[in-house]
Amino acid sequence: MKLNSRFLTVLLSALVLPGLVLAQGASVGAGTAELHKPVERSLAQWLLRIHEASRHGAYSGTFVVSSATGGMSSSRIWHACDGDQQIERVEALTGAPRATYRQNDQVVTFLPQSKQVIQERRDSLRLFPGLLKTHDTAIADFYTVRRVGSERVAGVDADLLLLEPKDKLRFGYRIWSERDTGLVVKLQTLDNDGRTLEQSAFSELQLNAPVSMAQLSALMHNTHGYHVEKLEPVVTSALAEGWILKPVVPGFTLLSCLRRPFAAAPTTSGAASGAPADSVRTVQWIFSDGLASVSLFVEPLDRRGPNQEVSMILGATRLLSRQVQDGWLTVVGEVPLQTLQIFSRSLERVR
């Protein structure tokens, strides 16, 4: 099978964050009195409010991600901001020890077991409690939203929203938005039949937490005793890499095309081993409809033997991988499999 474990680990770490202990909310309308008149907002207004809350608030808490396939993990998050500057720390509480810092688009991941630090630039497409991927006004062409009630989650009152797709090419969402700030405190991804595929939620949350930007920044830059590896992606285009992209899924636009190295696997002593990062290059295209995102990765073929097509389901994430001429294509995103299939047929080699 292609998709070596190192590539898959890096790929999924960029898309799926560790998750949480589920908050036990009452059913919609059960035991929750409507103490205020619900505010009517458009889809764009709800999404902008949610987006700003995730960026500009100071908060800390424990959150859990669970999937319909049985996976569950928990993490601790600290978030601080000063104007347009924001910084956060996400520490995995389950699985291998890992602490990830993000300061704007700078991401630093500490791997204590291997004493390795990976520094890179990337966006926060999959970072809970963020939701909005772009400010694309066309989102309303593909989704509708309605407020369906209110609940308490992690000790705070929240508006419960149902965000439904207008076609079968994307998933829907059930969103709990904290009443005063708009922060997403719970999020469910729904399939086309309304079943929950994945849930992210705070089990404990402190709004207006005394989180220090200076302290988080100091921790982020303290790499003493670690082997530091910098992964610097290069902005490129499909044509420059010898590919063309035919028209793809309606509503999805290209956000970026990058040529990026992946970190070499560490040894037990903490030093990197194997081929240098520069020798293992992967081209990545990132598409989004404003909410859902899809990435296409093309890496060199493994010449050790025949390659096998791969499809995987990890909660709300679908993954499809197959050979495309002299490369290996992996398409991954929180969308139905048929959407990934359309994307996989959109790429053609021109040289």
C-alpha positions as CSV (number, residue, x, y, z in Angstrom):
1,M,0.0,0.0,0.0
2,K,1.3,3.5,-0.8
3,L,0.6,6.1,1.9
4,N,3.6,5.4,4.1
5,S,2.9,6.0,7.8
6,R,5.1,9.1,8.0
7,F,3.2,10.8,5.2
8,L,-0.2,9.8,6.6
9,T,0.7,11.0,10.1
10,V,1.8,14.4,8.8
11,L,-1.2,14.6,6.5
12,L,-3.8,13.8,9.2
13,S,-2.1,16.0,11.9
14,A,-2.7,19.0,9.6
15,L,-6.4,18.1,9.3
16,V,-7.6,16.4,12.4
17,L,-6.8,17.7,15.9
18,P,-7.0,15.5,19.0
19,G,-10.4,15.7,20.7
20,L,-12.5,15.6,23.8
21,V,-14.8,14.4,26.6
22,L,-18.4,14.9,25.4
23,A,-20.4,17.6,27.0
24,Q,-23.8,16.3,28.2
25,G,-26.3,18.8,26.9
26,A,-30.1,18.5,27.4
27,S,-32.2,17.8,24.3
28,V,-33.3,20.9,22.4
29,G,-35.9,22.8,24.4
30,A,-35.8,20.3,27.3
31,G,-35.4,22.0,30.7
32,T,-34.0,25.1,29.0
33,A,-36.1,28.3,29.3
34,E,-35.9,30.9,26.7
35,L,-34.8,33.9,28.7
36,H,-34.3,36.2,25.8
37,K,-35.8,36.8,22.4
38,P,-33.7,35.0,19.8
39,V,-31.7,37.3,17.5
40,E,-32.5,36.8,13.8
41,R,-29.3,36.7,11.7
42,S,-28.4,35.8,8.2
43,L,-26.0,33.0,7.3
44,A,-23.2,35.4,6.7
45,Q,-23.9,37.2,10.0
46,W,-23.9,34.0,12.0
47,L,-20.7,32.8,10.4
48,L,-18.8,36.1,10.7
49,R,-19.8,36.3,14.4
50,I,-18.6,32.8,15.0
51,H,-15.3,33.5,13.1
52,E,-14.5,36.7,15.0
53,A,-15.2,35.0,18.4
54,S,-12.7,32.2,17.7
55,R,-10.0,34.7,16.8
56,H,-10.3,37.6,19.2
57,G,-11.5,36.1,22.5
58,A,-9.3,35.0,25.4
59,Y,-10.3,31.5,26.6
60,S,-9.0,28.2,27.8
61,G,-10.6,24.8,28.1
62,T,-10.6,21.1,27.5
63,F,-12.2,19.8,24.3
64,V,-13.0,16.4,23.0
65,V,-13.4,15.1,19.5
66,S,-15.3,11.9,19.0
67,S,-16.4,10.1,15.8
68,A,-19.1,7.7,14.8
69,T,-16.4,5.1,14.1
70,G,-15.5,5.0,17.8
71,G,-12.4,7.3,17.9
72,M,-12.1,9.7,20.8
73,S,-9.3,12.0,22.0
74,S,-9.0,15.0,24.2
75,S,-6.9,18.2,24.2
76,R,-6.3,21.3,26.2
77,I,-6.4,24.7,24.5
78,W,-5.2,28.2,25.6
79,H,-6.0,31.1,23.3
80,A,-5.0,34.8,23.7
81,C,-5.1,37.8,21.4
82,D,-4.0,41.4,21.2
83,G,-5.7,43.2,18.4
84,D,-5.1,41.3,15.2
85,Q,-2.3,39.2,16.8
86,Q,-3.4,35.9,18.2
87,I,-1.6,32.9,19.7
88,E,-2.7,29.6,21.1
89,R,-1.4,26.4,22.5
90,V,-3.1,23.0,22.0
91,E,-1.8,20.1,24.1
92,A,-2.8,16.6,23.4
93,L,-4.1,14.8,26.5
94,T,-4.5,11.4,24.8
95,G,-2.2,9.5,22.5
96,A,1.4,10.4,22.0
97,P,2.5,13.6,23.8
98,R,2.3,16.6,21.5
99,A,2.0,20.4,22.0
100,T,1.1,22.6,19.0
101,Y,1.5,26.4,19.1
102,R,0.0,28.7,16.5
103,Q,0.8,32.4,16.2
104,N,-1.1,33.8,13.2
105,D,0.1,31.5,10.4
106,Q,3.3,30.2,12.2
107,V,2.8,26.7,13.6
108,V,5.3,25.0,15.9
109,T,4.8,21.4,17.0
110,F,6.8,19.9,20.0
111,L,7.2,16.1,20.0
112,P,8.7,15.3,23.4
113,Q,9.2,11.6,22.9
114,S,11.5,12.2,19.9
115,K,12.8,15.6,21.2
116,Q,11.8,17.1,17.8
117,V,10.3,20.4,16.9
118,I,8.6,21.0,13.6
119,Q,8.2,24.6,12.4
120,E,6.0,25.5,9.5
121,R,3.6,28.0,8.1
122,R,0.0,26.9,7.5
123,D,-3.5,28.1,8.0
124,S,-6.0,26.8,10.6
125,L,-8.5,25.1,8.3
126,R,-9.2,22.4,10.8
127,L,-8.8,24.2,14.1
128,F,-11.7,23.9,16.5
129,P,-13.5,26.2,17.5
130,G,-12.9,27.9,14.1
131,L,-15.5,27.3,11.4
132,L,-15.3,29.8,8.6
133,K,-12.5,29.1,6.1
134,T,-12.9,32.1,3.9
135,H,-15.1,35.2,3.7
136,D,-16.6,33.9,0.4
137,T,-20.1,35.5,0.0
138,A,-21.1,32.5,-2.1
139,I,-21.5,30.3,1.0
140,A,-25.2,31.1,1.0
141,D,-25.5,29.6,-2.5
142,F,-24.7,26.2,-1.1
143,Y,-25.9,26.3,2.6
144,T,-28.9,27.4,4.6
145,V,-29.0,28.1,8.3
146,R,-31.7,28.3,11.0
147,R,-31.7,28.6,14.7
148,V,-33.5,25.6,16.2
149,G,-33.2,26.2,19.9
150,S,-30.7,26.7,22.8
151,E,-28.8,24.5,25.2
152,R,-26.1,24.7,27.8
153,V,-22.7,23.3,27.0
154,A,-19.7,23.3,29.3
155,G,-21.6,25.6,31.7
156,V,-22.5,28.3,29.1
157,D,-25.7,29.1,27.3
158,A,-25.6,28.6,23.5
159,D,-27.7,29.1,20.5
160,L,-28.2,25.9,18.5
161,L,-28.0,26.3,14.8
162,L,-28.6,23.8,12.0
163,L,-26.5,24.5,8.9
164,E,-27.7,22.4,6.0
165,P,-26.2,21.9,2.5
166,K,-28.3,22.5,-0.6
167,D,-26.7,19.5,-2.5
168,K,-25.2,16.1,-1.7
169,L,-21.6,17.2,-2.3
170,R,-21.0,18.6,1.2
171,F,-21.9,17.8,4.8
172,G,-24.1,19.7,7.1
173,Y,-23.4,21.0,10.6
174,R,-25.1,21.4,14.0
175,I,-23.5,24.3,15.8
176,W,-23.7,25.5,19.4
177,S,-22.7,29.1,19.5
178,E,-22.1,30.8,22.9
179,R,-24.9,33.3,23.4
180,D,-22.9,36.4,24.3
181,T,-19.6,36.0,22.3
182,G,-20.6,33.7,19.5
183,L,-17.8,31.2,20.2
184,V,-18.4,27.7,19.0
185,V,-18.6,25.5,22.1
186,K,-19.8,22.3,20.3
187,L,-19.9,21.3,16.7
188,Q,-21.3,18.2,14.9
189,T,-20.7,17.2,11.3
190,L,-23.7,15.6,9.8
191,D,-23.9,13.3,6.8
192,N,-26.6,13.6,4.0
193,D,-29.0,11.6,6.2
194,G,-28.5,13.8,9.2
195,R,-26.5,11.3,11.2
196,T,-23.6,12.6,13.3
197,L,-20.2,11.7,11.8
198,E,-18.0,13.6,14.2
199,Q,-18.4,15.9,17.2
200,S,-16.1,18.4,18.8
201,A,-17.0,20.1,22.0
202,F,-15.7,21.8,25.1
203,S,-16.2,19.8,28.2
204,E,-14.8,22.7,30.3
205,L,-14.4,26.3,29.2
206,Q,-13.3,29.5,30.8
207,L,-14.2,32.6,28.8
208,N,-12.1,35.8,29.3
209,A,-9.3,33.5,30.8
210,P,-6.1,35.2,32.1
211,V,-4.0,33.8,29.3
212,S,-0.8,35.7,28.6
213,M,0.4,36.2,25.0
214,A,3.9,36.8,26.3
215,Q,4.0,33.5,28.2
216,L,2.7,31.5,25.4
217,S,5.1,33.1,23.0
218,A,8.0,32.3,25.3
219,L,7.0,28.7,25.5
220,M,6.5,28.5,21.7
221,H,10.1,29.7,21.0
222,N,11.9,27.8,23.7
223,T,13.3,24.9,21.7
224,H,16.3,24.2,23.9
225,G,17.2,20.5,23.9
226,Y,15.1,19.8,20.8
227,H,16.1,19.1,17.2
228,V,14.4,21.8,15.1
229,E,13.2,21.1,11.6
230,K,11.8,23.9,9.5
231,L,9.3,22.9,6.7
232,E,9.1,25.8,4.3
233,P,6.4,25.4,1.6
234,V,6.9,27.1,-1.7
235,V,4.0,28.8,-3.4
236,T,3.5,27.2,-6.9
237,S,0.8,26.4,-9.4
238,A,-0.6,23.3,-11.0
239,L,0.9,24.2,-14.4
240,A,4.3,25.0,-12.9
241,E,4.3,21.4,-11.5
242,G,3.2,19.9,-14.8
243,W,-0.5,19.4,-14.0
244,I,-3.8,21.0,-15.1
245,L,-6.9,21.1,-12.9
246,K,-10.2,20.8,-14.8
247,P,-13.4,22.4,-13.4
248,V,-14.2,20.9,-10.0
249,V,-17.0,20.8,-7.5
250,P,-19.3,23.9,-7.7
251,G,-18.6,26.3,-4.8
252,F,-15.1,25.1,-4.1
253,T,-12.4,27.6,-5.0
254,L,-8.6,27.2,-4.9
255,L,-7.1,28.8,-1.9
256,S,-3.5,27.8,-2.5
257,C,-1.1,25.5,-4.2
258,L,2.1,24.6,-2.4
259,R,5.1,22.5,-2.8
260,R,6.1,21.3,0.6
261,P,8.7,19.0,2.1
262,F,7.8,16.6,4.9
263,A,9.9,16.0,8.0
264,A,12.2,13.0,8.0
265,A,11.4,10.3,10.5
266,P,13.2,10.9,13.8
267,T,15.5,8.3,15.4
268,T,15.3,7.3,19.1
269,S,18.1,9.8,19.8
270,G,15.9,12.7,18.4
271,A,18.0,13.3,15.3
272,A,16.3,13.1,11.9
273,S,17.2,10.0,9.8
274,G,16.5,8.8,6.3
275,A,16.2,11.0,3.3
276,P,16.5,14.8,4.0
277,A,13.2,16.7,4.0
278,D,14.0,18.5,0.8
279,S,14.2,15.2,-1.1
280,V,10.6,14.2,-0.2
281,R,8.5,16.8,-1.8
282,T,4.7,16.8,-2.1
283,V,2.5,19.2,-4.0
284,Q,-0.7,20.3,-2.2
285,W,-3.7,22.1,-3.6
286,I,-6.2,23.4,-1.0
287,F,-9.8,24.1,-2.0
288,S,-12.7,25.4,0.2
289,D,-16.4,26.3,-0.2
290,G,-16.0,28.6,2.8
291,L,-16.8,25.9,5.3
292,A,-15.6,22.5,4.1
293,S,-12.1,22.1,2.8
294,V,-10.5,19.6,0.5
295,S,-6.7,19.0,-0.1
296,L,-5.1,17.2,-3.1
297,F,-1.6,15.9,-2.5
298,V,0.6,14.5,-5.2
299,E,3.8,12.7,-4.2
300,P,6.4,10.7,-6.2
301,L,5.6,7.0,-6.8
302,D,7.1,4.5,-4.5
303,R,9.3,2.4,-6.8
304,R,9.6,-0.5,-4.4
305,G,6.6,-2.3,-5.8
306,P,3.0,-2.1,-7.1
307,N,0.8,0.6,-5.5
308,Q,-2.7,-0.1,-4.2
309,E,-5.7,2.3,-4.2
310,V,-6.7,3.4,-0.7
311,S,-9.9,4.7,0.7
312,M,-10.4,5.6,4.4
313,I,-13.0,7.0,6.7
314,L,-11.9,8.8,9.9
315,G,-14.9,10.4,11.5
316,A,-16.1,13.1,9.2
317,T,-12.8,12.9,7.1
318,R,-12.8,10.9,3.9
319,L,-9.6,9.9,2.1
320,L,-9.1,8.6,-1.4
321,S,-5.7,7.7,-2.9
322,R,-4.7,6.3,-6.3
323,Q,-2.0,6.4,-8.9
324,V,-2.0,9.2,-11.4
325,Q,0.6,8.5,-14.2
326,D,4.0,9.1,-12.5
327,G,2.6,10.3,-9.2
328,W,0.4,9.2,-6.3
329,L,-2.6,11.3,-5.6
330,T,-4.3,11.6,-2.2
331,V,-7.5,13.6,-1.8
332,V,-8.7,14.2,1.7
333,G,-11.4,16.4,3.2
334,E,-14.6,16.5,5.3
335,V,-16.9,15.9,2.4
336,P,-18.8,12.9,1.0
337,L,-16.7,10.3,-0.9
338,Q,-18.4,11.2,-4.2
339,T,-17.0,14.8,-3.9
340,L,-13.4,13.4,-3.4
341,Q,-14.0,11.2,-6.5
342,I,-14.8,14.3,-8.6
343,F,-11.7,16.1,-7.3
344,S,-9.6,13.0,-8.1
345,R,-10.7,13.0,-11.7
346,S,-9.9,16.7,-12.1
347,L,-6.1,16.4,-12.2
348,E,-4.3,15.6,-15.5
349,R,-0.6,15.4,-16.3
350,V,0.6,17.8,-19.1
351,R,4.3,17.2,-18.9
